[in-house]
Amino acid sequence: MWVVLGSAVAGYLMRKTGFPPGPLVLAFILGPIMERSFRQSLIMSDGSVAIFATRPVAAGLLLVAVVVLGWSMLRGPVNGCRTRESPARTGGRG
């Protein structure tokens, strides 16, 4: 019962602060699965993390993750540097 109450309070606070609850649910479901798979990969490679860069599929996925993370980090400062147009140029609406 305490878990249900805690989940309800967390969901209410997330909704009030504008955080979507979907990613949190996905993290709770997929987190243990990903952790187990990561552990199995390390066991297969005798503890070497090079297995994630030497396999073509794993290296491709790692590259995509790095590009997406880099793009999201650079997009914020780039968008912040743009100047806003004056209301006179946008027809009085800003």
MMTF fields as JSON, N, C-alpha, C and O atoms, coordinates in Angstrom:
{
  "mmtfVersion": "1.0.0",
  "mmtfProducer": "UNKNOWN",
  "numBonds": 375,
  "numAtoms": 376,
  "numGroups": 94,
  "numChains": 1,
  "numModels": 1,
  "chainsPerModel": [1],
  "groupsPerChain": [94],
  "chainIdList": ["A"],
  "bondAtomList": [4, 2, 8, 6, 12, 10, 16, 14, 20, 18, 24, 22, 28, 26, 32, 30, 36, 34, 40, 38, 44, 42, 48, 46, 52, 50, 56, 54, 60, 58, 64, 62, 68, 66, 72, 70, 76, 74, 80, 78, 84, 82, 88, 86, 92, 90, 96, 94, 100, 98, 104, 102, 108, 106, 112, 110, 116, 114, 120, 118, 124, 122, 128, 126, 132, 130, 136, 134, 140, 138, 144, 142, 148, 146, 152, 150, 156, 154, 160, 158, 164, 162, 168, 166, 172, 170, 176, 174, 180, 178, 184, 182, 188, 186, 192, 190, 196, 194, 200, 198, 204, 202, 208, 206, 212, 210, 216, 214, 220, 218, 224, 222, 228, 226, 232, 230, 236, 234, 240, 238, 244, 242, 248, 246, 252, 250, 256, 254, 260, 258, 264, 262, 268, 266, 272, 270, 276, 274, 280, 278, 284, 282, 288, 286, 292, 290, 296, 294, 300, 298, 304, 302, 308, 306, 312, 310, 316, 314, 320, 318, 324, 322, 328, 326, 332, 330, 336, 334, 340, 338, 344, 342, 348, 346, 352, 350, 356, 354, 360, 358, 364, 362, 368, 366, 372, 370],
  "bondOrderList": [1, 1, 1, 1, 1, 1, 1, 1, 1, 1, 1, 1, 1, 1, 1, 1, 1, 1, 1, 1, 1, 1, 1, 1, 1, 1, 1, 1, 1, 1, 1, 1, 1, 1, 1, 1, 1, 1, 1, 1, 1, 1, 1, 1, 1, 1, 1, 1, 1, 1, 1, 1, 1, 1, 1, 1, 1, 1, 1, 1, 1, 1, 1, 1, 1, 1, 1, 1, 1, 1, 1, 1, 1, 1, 1, 1, 1, 1, 1, 1, 1, 1, 1, 1, 1, 1, 1, 1, 1, 1, 1, 1, 1],
  "groupList": [{"groupName": "MET", "atomNameList": ["N", "CA", "C", "O"], "elementList": ["N", "C", "C", "O"], "formalChargeList": [0, 0, 0, 0], "bondAtomList": [1, 0, 2, 1, 3, 2], "bondOrderList": [1, 1, 2], "singleLetterCode": "M", "chemCompType": "L-PEPTIDE LINKING"}, {"groupName": "TRP", "atomNameList": ["N", "CA", "C", "O"], "elementList": ["N", "C", "C", "O"], "formalChargeList": [0, 0, 0, 0], "bondAtomList": [1, 0, 2, 1, 3, 2], "bondOrderList": [1, 1, 2], "singleLetterCode": "W", "chemCompType": "L-PEPTIDE LINKING"}, {"groupName": "VAL", "atomNameList": ["N", "CA", "C", "O"], "elementList": ["N", "C", "C", "O"], "formalChargeList": [0, 0, 0, 0], "bondAtomList": [1, 0, 2, 1, 3, 2], "bondOrderList": [1, 1, 2], "singleLetterCode": "V", "chemCompType": "L-PEPTIDE LINKING"}, {"groupName": "LEU", "atomNameList": ["N", "CA", "C", "O"], "elementList": ["N", "C", "C", "O"], "formalChargeList": [0, 0, 0, 0], "bondAtomList": [1, 0, 2, 1, 3, 2], "bondOrderList": [1, 1, 2], "singleLetterCode": "L", "chemCompType": "L-PEPTIDE LINKING"}, {"groupName": "GLY", "atomNameList": ["N", "CA", "C", "O"], "elementList": ["N", "C", "C", "O"], "formalChargeList": [0, 0, 0, 0], "bondAtomList": [1, 0, 2, 1, 3, 2], "bondOrderList": [1, 1, 2], "singleLetterCode": "G", "chemCompType": "PEPTIDE LINKING"}, {"groupName": "SER", "atomNameList": ["N", "CA", "C", "O"], "elementList": ["N", "C", "C", "O"], "formalChargeList": [0, 0, 0, 0], "bondAtomList": [1, 0, 2, 1, 3, 2], "bondOrderList": [1, 1, 2], "singleLetterCode": "S", "chemCompType": "L-PEPTIDE LINKING"}, {"groupName": "ALA", "atomNameList": ["N", "CA", "C", "O"], "elementList": ["N", "C", "C", "O"], "formalChargeList": [0, 0, 0, 0], "bondAtomList": [1, 0, 2, 1, 3, 2], "bondOrderList": [1, 1, 2], "singleLetterCode": "A", "chemCompType": "L-PEPTIDE LINKING"}, {"groupName": "TYR", "atomNameList": ["N", "CA", "C", "O"], "elementList": ["N", "C", "C", "O"], "formalChargeList": [0, 0, 0, 0], "bondAtomList": [1, 0, 2, 1, 3, 2], "bondOrderList": [1, 1, 2], "singleLetterCode": "Y", "chemCompType": "L-PEPTIDE LINKING"}, {"groupName": "ARG", "atomNameList": ["N", "CA", "C", "O"], "elementList": ["N", "C", "C", "O"], "formalChargeList": [0, 0, 0, 0], "bondAtomList": [1, 0, 2, 1, 3, 2], "bondOrderList": [1, 1, 2], "singleLetterCode": "R", "chemCompType": "L-PEPTIDE LINKING"}, {"groupName": "LYS", "atomNameList": ["N", "CA", "C", "O"], "elementList": ["N", "C", "C", "O"], "formalChargeList": [0, 0, 0, 0], "bondAtomList": [1, 0, 2, 1, 3, 2], "bondOrderList": [1, 1, 2], "singleLetterCode": "K", "chemCompType": "L-PEPTIDE LINKING"}, {"groupName": "THR", "atomNameList": ["N", "CA", "C", "O"], "elementList": ["N", "C", "C", "O"], "formalChargeList": [0, 0, 0, 0], "bondAtomList": [1, 0, 2, 1, 3, 2], "bondOrderList": [1, 1, 2], "singleLetterCode": "T", "chemCompType": "L-PEPTIDE LINKING"}, {"groupName": "PHE", "atomNameList": ["N", "CA", "C", "O"], "elementList": ["N", "C", "C", "O"], "formalChargeList": [0, 0, 0, 0], "bondAtomList": [1, 0, 2, 1, 3, 2], "bondOrderList": [1, 1, 2], "singleLetterCode": "F", "chemCompType": "L-PEPTIDE LINKING"}, {"groupName": "PRO", "atomNameList": ["N", "CA", "C", "O"], "elementList": ["N", "C", "C", "O"], "formalChargeList": [0, 0, 0, 0], "bondAtomList": [1, 0, 2, 1, 3, 2], "bondOrderList": [1, 1, 2], "singleLetterCode": "P", "chemCompType": "L-PEPTIDE LINKING"}, {"groupName": "ILE", "atomNameList": ["N", "CA", "C", "O"], "elementList": ["N", "C", "C", "O"], "formalChargeList": [0, 0, 0, 0], "bondAtomList": [1, 0, 2, 1, 3, 2], "bondOrderList": [1, 1, 2], "singleLetterCode": "I", "chemCompType": "L-PEPTIDE LINKING"}, {"groupName": "GLU", "atomNameList": ["N", "CA", "C", "O"], "elementList": ["N", "C", "C", "O"], "formalChargeList": [0, 0, 0, 0], "bondAtomList": [1, 0, 2, 1, 3, 2], "bondOrderList": [1, 1, 2], "singleLetterCode": "E", "chemCompType": "L-PEPTIDE LINKING"}, {"groupName": "GLN", "atomNameList": ["N", "CA", "C", "O"], "elementList": ["N", "C", "C", "O"], "formalChargeList": [0, 0, 0, 0], "bondAtomList": [1, 0, 2, 1, 3, 2], "bondOrderList": [1, 1, 2], "singleLetterCode": "Q", "chemCompType": "L-PEPTIDE LINKING"}, {"groupName": "ASP", "atomNameList": ["N", "CA", "C", "O"], "elementList": ["N", "C", "C", "O"], "formalChargeList": [0, 0, 0, 0], "bondAtomList": [1, 0, 2, 1, 3, 2], "bondOrderList": [1, 1, 2], "singleLetterCode": "D", "chemCompType": "L-PEPTIDE LINKING"}, {"groupName": "ASN", "atomNameList": ["N", "CA", "C", "O"], "elementList": ["N", "C", "C", "O"], "formalChargeList": [0, 0, 0, 0], "bondAtomList": [1, 0, 2, 1, 3, 2], "bondOrderList": [1, 1, 2], "singleLetterCode": "N", "chemCompType": "L-PEPTIDE LINKING"}, {"groupName": "CYS", "atomNameList": ["N", "CA", "C", "O"], "elementList": ["N", "C", "C", "O"], "formalChargeList": [0, 0, 0, 0], "bondAtomList": [1, 0, 2, 1, 3, 2], "bondOrderList": [1, 1, 2], "singleLetterCode": "C", "chemCompType": "L-PEPTIDE LINKING"}],
  "groupTypeList": [0, 1, 2, 2, 3, 4, 5, 6, 2, 6, 4, 7, 3, 0, 8, 9, 10, 4, 11, 12, 12, 4, 12, 3, 2, 3, 6, 11, 13, 3, 4, 12, 13, 0, 14, 8, 5, 11, 8, 15, 5, 3, 13, 0, 5, 16, 4, 5, 2, 6, 13, 11, 6, 10, 8, 12, 2, 6, 6, 4, 3, 3, 3, 2, 6, 2, 2, 2, 3, 4, 1, 5, 0, 3, 8, 4, 12, 2, 17, 4, 18, 8, 10, 8, 14, 5, 12, 6, 8, 10, 4, 4, 8, 4],
  "groupIdList": [1, 2, 3, 4, 5, 6, 7, 8, 9, 10, 11, 12, 13, 14, 15, 16, 17, 18, 19, 20, 21, 22, 23, 24, 25, 26, 27, 28, 29, 30, 31, 32, 33, 34, 35, 36, 37, 38, 39, 40, 41, 42, 43, 44, 45, 46, 47, 48, 49, 50, 51, 52, 53, 54, 55, 56, 57, 58, 59, 60, 61, 62, 63, 64, 65, 66, 67, 68, 69, 70, 71, 72, 73, 74, 75, 76, 77, 78, 79, 80, 81, 82, 83, 84, 85, 86, 87, 88, 89, 90, 91, 92, 93, 94],
  "secStructList": [7, 2, 2, 2, 2, 2, 2, 2, 2, 2, 2, 2, 2, 2, 2, 2, 2, 6, 7, 7, 1, 2, 2, 2, 2, 2, 2, 2, 2, 2, 2, 2, 2, 2, 2, 2, 2, 2, 2, 2, 2, 2, 2, 2, 6, 6, 6, 7, 6, 6, 2, 2, 2, 2, 1, 2, 2, 2, 2, 2, 2, 2, 2, 2, 2, 2, 2, 2, 2, 2, 2, 2, 2, 2, 2, 2, 2, 2, 2, 2, 2, 1, 7, 7, 7, 7, 6, 6, 6, 6, 6, 6, 7, 7],
  "xCoordList": [0.814, 0.0, 0.866, 0.514, 2.008, 2.897, 3.512, 3.753, 3.763, 4.313, 3.3, 3.661, 2.041, 0.989, 0.851, 0.73, 0.868, 0.756, 1.95, 1.787, 3.139, 4.338, 4.323, 4.73, 3.857, 3.764, 2.739, 2.95, 1.641, 0.623, 1.148, 0.904, 1.86, 2.434, 3.473, 3.504, 4.324, 5.336, 4.675, 5.116, 3.63, 2.914, 2.253, 2.269, 1.673, 1.041, 2.077, 1.851, 3.205, 4.251, 4.841, 5.154, 4.987, 5.511, 4.542, 4.968, 3.264, 2.27, 2.242, 2.121, 2.352, 2.334, 3.574, 3.497, 4.72, 5.956, 6.188, 7.142, 5.353, 5.458, 6.351, 6.653, 6.778, 7.59, 6.686, 5.725, 6.974, 6.156, 6.481, 7.655, 5.479, 5.742, 6.176, 6.693, 5.98, 6.319, 7.77, 8.025, 8.745, 10.144, 10.502, 11.337, 9.875, 10.152, 9.644, 10.314, 8.47, 7.918, 8.803, 9.088, 9.237, 10.139, 11.44, 11.962, 11.965, 13.213, 13.04, 13.925, 11.909, 11.678, 11.512, 11.906, 10.934, 10.72, 11.984, 12.366, 12.638, 13.779, 15.107, 16.067, 15.179, 16.429, 17.02, 18.183, 16.259, 16.813, 17.206, 18.184, 16.453, 16.777, 18.104, 18.953, 18.277, 19.521, 20.712, 21.803, 20.496, 21.584, 22.019, 23.214, 21.067, 21.379, 22.15, 23.122, 21.713, 22.395, 23.801, 24.727, 23.963, 25.286, 26.226, 27.384, 25.72, 26.525, 26.916, 28.055, 25.98, 26.276, 27.343, 28.223, 27.27, 28.274, 29.651, 30.643, 29.717, 31.011, 31.562, 32.774, 30.693, 31.149, 31.677, 32.699, 30.98, 31.429, 32.781, 33.57, 33.059, 34.316, 35.379, 36.376, 35.189, 36.115, 36.359, 37.483, 35.315, 35.399, 35.872, 36.05, 36.081, 36.553, 35.368, 34.466, 35.368, 34.295, 34.526, 33.7, 35.637, 35.933, 34.932, 34.833, 34.198, 33.211, 32.137, 31.528, 31.899, 30.872, 31.348, 30.524, 32.636, 33.161, 33.677, 33.812, 33.968, 34.543, 33.491, 33.757, 32.336, 31.254, 30.547, 30.238, 30.282, 29.71, 28.356, 28.135, 27.464, 26.136, 26.241, 25.63, 27.005, 27.166, 27.86, 27.484, 28.873, 29.579, 28.649, 28.707, 27.799, 26.847, 25.843, 25.558, 25.309, 24.363, 25.03, 24.427, 26.268, 27.004, 27.252, 27.143, 27.585, 27.801, 26.516, 26.545, 25.41, 24.128, 23.803, 23.339, 24.042, 23.764, 24.633, 24.156, 25.903, 26.808, 26.386, 26.41, 26.001, 25.57, 24.298, 24.202, 23.33, 22.076, 22.343, 21.787, 23.171, 23.497, 24.234, 23.939, 25.19, 25.925, 25.021, 25.132, 24.124, 23.202, 22.294, 22.06, 21.784, 20.883, 21.626, 21.037, 22.894, 23.67, 24.033, 24.066, 24.304, 24.675, 23.467, 23.583, 22.335, 21.144, 20.673, 20.191, 20.798, 20.365, 21.126, 20.491, 22.474, 23.212, 23.04, 23.019, 22.919, 22.742, 21.401, 21.326, 20.343, 19.025, 18.988, 18.249, 19.75, 19.782, 20.494, 20.242, 21.387, 22.14, 21.331, 21.694, 20.275, 19.481, 18.76, 18.255, 18.722, 18.024, 16.57, 16.228, 15.726, 14.307, 14.009, 14.586, 13.105, 12.737, 11.873, 11.156, 11.951, 11.159, 9.691, 9.383, 8.769, 7.34, 6.919, 5.946, 7.629, 7.262, 7.496, 6.755, 8.498, 8.816, 7.9, 7.755, 7.29, 6.433, 4.964, 4.111, 4.644, 3.261, 2.621, 1.397, 3.427, 2.882, 2.651, 2.269, 2.872, 2.709, 4.078, 4.929, 4.303, 5.622, 5.532, 6.555],
  "yCoordList": [-1.183, 0.0, 1.259, 2.263, 1.197, 2.366, 2.656, 3.811, 1.593, 1.782, 2.5, 3.394, 2.105, 2.747, 4.214, 5.086, 4.481, 5.855, 6.693, 7.834, 6.129, 6.838, 7.11, 8.185, 6.142, 6.324, 7.399, 8.186, 7.432, 8.446, 9.839, 10.777, 9.986, 11.283, 11.707, 12.866, 10.768, 11.086, 11.482, 12.432, 10.772, 11.107, 12.466, 13.224, 12.784, 14.088, 15.206, 16.222, 15.019, 16.044, 16.2, 17.311, 15.097, 15.177, 15.925, 16.716, 15.687, 16.374, 17.869, 18.696, 18.218, 19.626, 20.375, 21.564, 19.693, 20.356, 20.255, 20.846, 19.531, 19.461, 18.353, 18.338, 17.43, 16.31, 15.201, 14.827, 14.668, 13.563, 12.274, 11.973, 11.519, 10.289, 9.114, 8.129, 9.192, 8.083, 7.64, 6.446, 8.562, 8.141, 7.467, 6.564, 7.902, 7.271, 5.835, 4.943, 5.615, 4.253, 3.367, 2.223, 3.907, 3.139, 2.802, 1.697, 3.744, 3.496, 2.386, 1.547, 2.379, 1.322, -0.044, -1.058, -0.077, -1.356, -1.837, -3.0, -0.93, -1.338, -1.317, -1.955, -0.605, -0.497, -1.834, -2.099, -2.689, -3.991, -4.869, -5.613, -4.789, -5.579, -5.119, -5.938, -3.796, -3.259, -3.572, -3.88, -3.492, -3.789, -5.246, -5.54, -6.149, -7.569, -7.829, -8.584, -7.206, -7.383, -6.793, -7.368, -5.654, -5.043, -5.967, -6.141, -6.557, -7.479, -8.713, -9.174, -9.245, -10.407, -10.07, -10.886, -8.866, -8.457, -8.359, -8.772, -7.816, -7.712, -9.083, -9.295, -10.001, -11.361, -12.033, -12.718, -11.838, -12.438, -11.895, -12.616, -10.63, -10.015, -10.005, -9.293, -10.768, -10.836, -9.47, -9.154, -8.663, -7.375, -6.221, -5.116, -6.434, -5.377, -4.638, -5.261, -3.307, -2.52, -2.28, -1.654, -2.774, -2.618, -3.374, -3.103, -4.302, -5.056, -4.134, -4.449, -2.995, -2.071, -1.208, -0.574, -1.164, -0.37, -1.239, -0.752, -2.511, -3.357, -4.094, -4.473, -4.301, -4.947, -3.894, -2.815, -4.181, -3.152, -2.603, -1.393, -3.473, -3.004, -2.168, -1.105, -2.644, -1.908, -0.576, 0.434, -0.567, 0.684, 1.67, 2.87, 1.182, 2.054, 2.667, 3.863, 1.849, 2.367, 3.35, 4.352, 3.065, 3.979, 5.31, 6.372, 5.248, 6.465, 7.29, 8.511, 6.632, 7.338, 7.993, 9.132, 7.29, 7.856, 9.077, 10.066, 9.012, 10.149, 11.341, 12.479, 11.089, 12.186, 12.836, 14.063, 12.038, 12.593, 13.376, 14.46, 12.861, 13.567, 14.865, 15.901, 14.811, 16.017, 17.057, 18.248, 16.606, 17.533, 18.208, 19.414, 17.446, 18.037, 19.003, 19.974, 18.753, 19.665, 20.947, 22.018, 20.858, 22.031, 22.837, 24.037, 22.207, 22.887, 23.969, 25.01, 23.756, 24.743, 26.051, 27.097, 26.052, 27.311, 27.98, 29.208, 27.192, 27.784, 28.498, 29.608, 27.885, 28.516, 29.731, 30.678, 29.725, 30.856, 32.057, 33.181, 31.859, 32.96, 33.706, 34.829, 33.148, 33.829, 35.009, 34.922, 36.097, 37.276, 37.197, 36.703, 37.693, 37.716, 38.92, 39.993, 38.734, 39.839, 40.823, 40.441, 42.073, 43.09, 42.913, 42.404, 43.327, 43.182, 43.947, 43.565, 45.017, 45.775, 44.95, 45.098, 44.096, 43.282, 42.065, 41.507, 41.652, 40.461, 40.838, 39.993, 42.058, 42.453, 42.821, 42.786, 43.171, 43.593, 42.458, 42.697, 41.237, 40.09, 39.55, 39.432, 39.23, 38.771, 37.57, 37.023],
  "zCoordList": [0.0, 0.0, 0.0, -0.619, 0.703, 0.745, -0.621, -0.973, -1.383, -2.723, -3.616, -4.381, -3.513, -4.296, -3.896, -4.756, -2.61, -2.119, -2.568, -3.001, -2.465, -2.912, -4.404, -4.846, -5.186, -6.636, -6.985, -7.907, -6.255, -6.505, -6.192, -6.952, -5.092, -4.738, -5.775, -6.189, -6.194, -7.205, -8.523, -9.169, -8.929, -10.159, -10.079, -11.049, -8.936, -8.75, -8.829, -9.486, -8.162, -8.196, -9.596, -10.024, -10.295, -11.663, -12.571, -13.414, -12.411, -13.235, -12.907, -13.811, -11.631, -11.237, -11.706, -12.015, -11.764, -12.186, -13.687, -14.194, -14.408, -15.862, -16.395, -17.588, -15.554, -16.017, -16.537, -15.864, -17.72, -18.224, -17.462, -17.249, -17.052, -16.292, -17.156, -16.629, -18.465, -19.358, -19.281, -19.125, -19.386, -19.301, -17.974, -17.941, -16.894, -15.602, -15.579, -15.06, -16.136, -16.203, -17.074, -16.72, -18.221, -19.092, -18.377, -18.526, -17.604, -16.883, -15.849, -15.685, -15.156, -14.162, -14.815, -14.239, -16.007, -16.677, -17.38, -17.253, -18.129, -18.938, -18.181, -18.613, -17.074, -16.314, -15.902, -16.205, -15.22, -14.824, -16.006, -15.926, -17.101, -18.283, -18.878, -19.229, -18.988, -19.538, -18.627, -19.106, -17.329, -16.388, -16.497, -16.464, -16.625, -16.763, -18.065, -18.075, -19.148, -20.432, -20.41, -20.983, -19.754, -19.622, -18.854, -19.233, -17.773, -16.983, -17.8, -17.72, -18.583, -19.425, -20.461, -20.733, -21.043, -22.029, -21.399, -22.0, -20.194, -19.516, -19.15, -19.189, -18.798, -18.491, -19.755, -19.715, -20.881, -22.143, -22.578, -23.189, -22.271, -22.72, -21.624, -21.745, -20.578, -19.443, -18.819, -18.43, -18.721, -18.042, -18.905, -18.392, -20.182, -21.065, -21.673, -22.234, -21.564, -22.158, -23.652, -24.317, -24.173, -25.601, -26.464, -27.661, -25.896, -26.656, -27.223, -28.246, -26.568, -27.032, -28.194, -28.854, -28.461, -29.569, -30.712, -31.834, -30.453, -31.496, -32.311, -33.451, -31.772, -32.517, -33.364, -32.86, -34.641, -35.534, -35.086, -35.128, -34.663, -34.254, -32.978, -32.877, -32.019, -30.766, -31.002, -30.408, -31.867, -32.158, -32.863, -32.595, -33.757, -34.439, -33.483, -33.553, -32.591, -31.599, -30.644, -30.26, -30.262, -29.388, -30.091, -29.479, -31.374, -32.146, -32.252, -32.098, -32.509, -32.587, -31.243, -31.208, -30.148, -28.828, -28.55, -27.994, -28.934, -28.72, -29.573, -29.103, -30.819, -31.696, -31.159, -31.121, -30.746, -30.217, -28.939, -28.759, -28.061, -26.825, -27.126, -26.531, -28.043, -28.412, -29.053, -28.763, -29.926, -30.589, -29.565, -29.644, -28.613, -27.627, -26.704, -26.228, -26.45, -25.6, -26.347, -25.742, -27.643, -28.425, -28.887, -29.136, -29.002, -29.492, -28.529, -28.975, -27.242, -26.257, -26.362, -26.497, -26.308, -26.434, -27.791, -27.874, -28.855, -30.179, -30.257, -30.786, -29.742, -29.763, -28.842, -29.111, -27.787, -26.869, -27.448, -27.013, -28.426, -29.025, -30.066, -30.414, -30.567, -31.579, -30.948, -29.829, -31.673, -31.173, -31.58, -32.654, -30.702, -30.998, -31.871, -31.689, -32.821, -33.681, -32.901, -31.977, -33.279, -32.59, -32.95, -34.027, -32.062, -32.355, -33.603, -34.252, -33.956, -35.157, -36.419, -37.391, -36.426, -37.6, -37.717, -38.804, -36.626, -36.659, -36.718, -36.449, -37.054, -37.172, -35.844, -35.719, -34.851, -33.565, -32.594, -31.449, -33.021, -32.107, -31.769, -32.651, -30.55, -30.181, -29.4, -28.989]
}
